[in-house]
Amino acid sequence: MKELIIAFGLFLFIEGIIYAIFPSRMKNMLKKLEFVKDSQLRTGGLIFAIIGFIIIYYKMN
């Protein structure tokens, strides 16, 4: 459980730093997200979720 909390904290830290250092670029990137198809977002999300699951699976064994 401790590792999960650390991982979540690291995630929030990295996200926060990106928005703090590059606020205008992040706004532009989020505006461009409108033009990406839902199917592309879904596919990308599934790929990242599967990669994350594989990493977690192999680290737990």
N, C-alpha and C positions, 0 to 999 in steps of 0.2 A: 504494500500500500504506500509505503514511503516513496518508492521509486515512481509510482504513478503521480503522486503530488509533485515530485521534483520535475517530472516530464511535463506536466501541465504548466508549472511555473516557468520552465524553459520556453515552452511554446508562447506563453503570454509575453515573456521578456523579448523574444525575437520579434514577435508581431509589433509590440510597442516600439521597439527601437527602429524598425523599418518605417513606421508611420511618423516617428519623431524626426528622423533624419531626412526622409524624402516625402514630406506631406503633399507637395504639388504633384509629384509623379504618381503617388498612390491615388490621388483624386482622379488623375487622368486615366490610370489603369482601371479604376472602378467604373468610369464612364464608358470605357471600351467594352466592359463586360456585358453591357446591354446588347451588343451586336453578336455575341457568341450564342450559338444555338444551344437550347436546353439539352439536346442529346450529347453535344460535345462536353458540356459541363458535367453531365451525369457520367459519361464514360471516363472523364478525367478523375472525377471523385471516386468512382469504383476502382480505378487503377491504383490510386493512392491508398485507398482503404485496404486493398488486397496486399500491396507492398508493406503497409504498416502491420497488417495481420501476420504476414510471413516473418517479418523482423521480430515481432513479439513472440511468435510461436517458437522460433529457433533460439531466442534468448531465454525462454522459459525451460527449454529442454536441455 
